[in-house]
Amino acid sequence: MVRELKTLRQTSASGKNTSLVILLHGYGADGDDLMGLAQTMAPYFPDTVFVAPDAPEKCAGNAAGFQWFSVPQVDNSSEADAVSGMEQSAKDLDAYLDQMMTAEGVAADKTILFGFSQGTMMALQVAPRRADMLAAVVGFSGSLMLPDALRDEVVTRPPVMLLHGDKDEVVPPEALSKAEFALDTLGFEVYAFVMENAAHGIASDGLSVATGFMREKLGIE
């Protein structure tokens, strides 16, 4: 069974709606947490619709927020619970992508998954397993879950940009190099950027680099 995701939407400035950016929040947050980025990035993406879903589960570690899956170190869940939760949320997110692309009339090659933290983990879980290759994946402060499984399950290889603060105290900075290595080994086009003196978040230099990457992959001159 697929769960429907509640979503926020910001239409394009031009009204043309020729591309789509899907913002995936982190553990304990919600879609609104990243919609401020849509306002910041909108001038650079005049024909782009931004949407931000809430994750499908109430967060065990923060009753005011949502989670894509449980985190054993935070909420005392089991590793098995975390994996099964991620797999179910991946199905939910996969269906959500189809729903949003159909609703907006935007093709996969004009759609970007933009994740933060646990949202990055979900983007990297879902995008490579889809038959219709997305324009790109942008992942801040996350990691690649179950890389060995991806080796057997990869279907498409969208370009990926990974960004991570070197002072991240939540997801270790070395998660970037591990994900980069695993994806590169599997034949992905991977770009990595370290945000210096940045903790667990989205620093302005990282957002600037990500914006340039996204414009390139959407063919915006």
C-alpha positions as CSV (number, residue, x, y, z in Angstrom):
1,M,0.0,0.0,0.0
2,V,1.3,3.5,-0.9
3,R,0.7,6.4,1.4
4,E,-0.2,9.8,0.0
5,L,2.2,12.6,0.9
6,K,0.9,16.0,1.9
7,T,2.7,18.6,-0.2
8,L,3.4,22.3,-0.5
9,R,3.8,23.9,-3.9
10,Q,5.3,27.1,-5.3
11,T,4.5,27.8,-9.0
12,S,7.0,29.1,-11.4
13,A,7.6,32.9,-11.8
14,S,6.9,32.7,-15.5
15,G,3.9,30.5,-15.3
16,K,5.4,28.1,-17.9
17,N,6.1,25.3,-15.5
18,T,8.6,23.4,-17.7
19,S,10.7,21.9,-14.9
20,L,10.2,20.6,-11.4
21,V,12.3,20.5,-8.2
22,I,11.2,18.3,-5.4
23,L,12.5,19.2,-2.0
24,L,12.9,16.4,0.5
25,H,13.3,17.4,4.2
26,G,15.3,15.8,6.9
27,Y,14.4,13.8,10.0
28,G,12.0,15.6,12.4
29,A,11.2,18.4,9.9
30,D,8.5,18.9,7.3
31,G,8.0,20.2,3.8
32,D,7.7,23.8,4.9
33,D,11.3,23.5,6.3
34,L,12.7,23.7,2.8
35,M,10.2,25.9,1.0
36,G,12.3,28.9,1.9
37,L,14.9,27.6,-0.4
38,A,12.3,27.7,-3.2
39,Q,12.0,31.4,-2.7
40,T,15.7,31.8,-2.7
41,M,16.3,29.8,-5.8
42,A,13.2,30.9,-7.8
43,P,15.0,33.8,-9.6
44,Y,17.4,31.4,-11.1
45,F,14.7,28.9,-12.2
46,P,11.9,31.1,-13.7
47,D,10.1,28.2,-15.3
48,T,10.4,25.8,-12.4
49,V,7.7,24.5,-10.0
50,F,9.0,23.7,-6.5
51,V,7.1,21.1,-4.4
52,A,8.0,19.9,-0.9
53,P,6.2,16.9,0.6
54,D,5.9,16.0,4.3
55,A,7.5,12.6,5.0
56,P,4.8,9.9,5.5
57,E,5.4,9.2,9.2
58,K,5.1,11.3,12.4
59,C,8.6,11.6,13.8
60,A,9.4,9.4,16.8
61,G,12.1,11.7,17.9
62,N,10.1,15.0,17.4
63,A,6.4,14.9,17.6
64,A,6.0,18.2,15.8
65,G,7.8,16.8,12.7
66,F,7.9,13.9,10.3
67,Q,10.3,11.1,9.3
68,W,11.0,9.1,6.2
69,F,12.2,6.3,8.5
70,S,13.2,5.8,12.1
71,V,16.7,6.4,13.4
72,P,17.8,3.8,16.0
73,Q,20.4,6.1,17.6
74,V,17.7,8.7,18.3
75,D,14.4,6.8,18.9
76,N,15.6,3.4,20.0
77,S,14.1,1.6,17.0
78,S,15.8,-1.4,15.5
79,E,17.9,-1.4,12.4
80,A,15.3,-3.7,10.8
81,D,12.6,-1.1,11.5
82,A,14.7,1.6,9.9
83,V,15.3,-0.4,6.8
84,S,11.7,-1.5,6.4
85,G,10.5,2.1,7.0
86,M,12.9,3.4,4.4
87,E,11.7,0.8,1.9
88,Q,8.1,1.7,2.4
89,S,8.8,5.4,2.2
90,A,10.7,4.8,-1.0
91,K,7.6,3.3,-2.5
92,D,5.6,6.3,-1.3
93,L,8.1,8.8,-2.7
94,D,8.3,6.9,-6.0
95,A,4.5,7.1,-6.4
96,Y,4.7,10.8,-5.4
97,L,7.2,11.5,-8.2
98,D,4.8,10.0,-10.7
99,Q,1.9,12.0,-9.3
100,M,3.8,15.3,-9.3
101,M,5.3,14.9,-12.8
102,T,1.9,14.0,-14.2
103,A,0.1,16.9,-12.4
104,E,2.7,19.4,-13.6
105,G,3.1,18.0,-17.1
106,V,6.9,17.8,-16.5
107,A,9.0,14.9,-17.8
108,A,11.6,13.0,-15.7
109,D,14.5,14.6,-17.6
110,K,13.3,18.0,-16.3
111,T,12.8,16.9,-12.7
112,I,15.3,17.2,-9.9
113,L,15.3,15.6,-6.5
114,F,16.8,17.9,-3.9
115,G,17.4,16.4,-0.5
116,F,18.7,17.4,2.9
117,S,20.0,14.8,5.4
118,Q,17.4,12.0,5.5
119,G,15.8,13.5,2.4
120,T,19.2,13.0,0.6
121,M,19.1,9.3,1.7
122,M,15.6,9.0,0.2
123,A,16.6,10.7,-3.0
124,L,19.6,8.4,-3.5
125,Q,17.4,5.4,-2.6
126,V,14.6,6.2,-5.1
127,A,16.2,8.0,-8.2
128,P,18.6,5.2,-9.4
129,R,15.8,2.6,-9.2
130,R,13.5,4.5,-11.5
131,A,13.2,3.5,-15.2
132,D,12.8,7.2,-16.3
133,M,16.0,8.9,-15.5
134,L,15.7,12.2,-13.6
135,A,17.6,15.3,-14.6
136,A,19.7,15.2,-11.4
137,V,19.9,14.5,-7.7
138,V,21.2,17.1,-5.3
139,G,22.0,15.8,-1.8
140,F,23.1,17.9,1.2
141,S,24.4,16.4,4.4
142,G,23.2,12.9,3.8
143,S,24.5,9.4,3.0
144,L,24.0,6.5,0.6
145,M,22.0,3.8,2.4
146,L,22.6,0.1,1.5
147,P,25.2,0.7,-1.3
148,D,25.6,-3.1,-1.8
149,A,21.9,-3.4,-2.6
150,L,22.1,-0.5,-5.1
151,R,24.7,-2.4,-7.1
152,D,22.1,-5.1,-8.0
153,E,19.1,-2.7,-8.2
154,V,20.4,0.3,-10.2
155,V,18.3,1.0,-13.3
156,T,19.2,4.5,-14.3
157,R,22.2,6.8,-13.4
158,P,21.1,10.4,-13.0
159,P,23.9,12.9,-12.4
160,V,24.4,13.4,-8.7
161,M,25.8,16.4,-6.7
162,L,26.7,15.7,-3.0
163,L,27.4,18.5,-0.6
164,H,28.5,18.2,3.1
165,G,29.7,20.4,5.8
166,D,33.2,19.5,7.2
167,K,31.9,20.2,10.7
168,D,28.8,18.1,10.5
169,E,28.1,16.7,13.9
170,V,24.9,14.7,12.8
171,V,26.0,12.8,9.7
172,P,29.8,12.4,9.6
173,P,31.5,14.3,6.7
174,E,33.1,11.1,5.5
175,A,29.6,10.0,4.4
176,L,30.2,12.2,1.4
177,S,33.4,10.4,0.2
178,K,31.9,7.0,0.9
179,A,28.8,7.8,-1.2
180,E,30.9,9.5,-3.9
181,F,33.1,6.4,-4.2
182,A,30.2,3.9,-4.3
183,L,28.3,5.9,-6.9
184,D,31.4,6.5,-9.0
185,T,32.1,2.8,-8.9
186,L,28.6,2.1,-10.3
187,G,29.2,4.5,-13.2
188,F,27.3,7.6,-11.9
189,E,28.4,11.1,-12.9
190,V,29.1,12.4,-9.4
191,Y,30.2,15.8,-8.1
192,A,31.2,16.5,-4.5
193,F,31.5,19.8,-2.7
194,V,32.7,20.3,0.9
195,M,31.2,23.3,2.7
196,E,34.0,24.5,4.9
197,N,33.4,25.4,8.5
198,A,29.7,24.3,8.0
199,A,27.8,22.1,10.4
200,H,24.7,20.0,9.6
201,G,22.9,22.3,7.2
202,I,22.8,24.1,3.9
203,A,25.5,26.7,3.7
204,S,25.3,29.6,1.2
205,D,28.3,28.5,-0.8
206,G,26.9,25.0,-1.1
207,L,23.5,26.3,-2.3
208,S,25.2,28.5,-4.9
209,V,27.2,25.6,-6.2
210,A,24.1,23.4,-6.2
211,T,22.1,26.1,-8.1
212,G,24.7,26.2,-10.9
213,F,24.7,22.4,-11.2
214,M,20.9,22.3,-11.3
215,R,20.7,25.1,-13.9
216,E,23.1,23.2,-16.1
217,K,21.2,19.9,-15.8
218,L,17.9,21.6,-16.6
219,G,19.5,23.3,-19.6
220,I,19.0,26.8,-18.3
221,E,21.4,29.3,-19.8
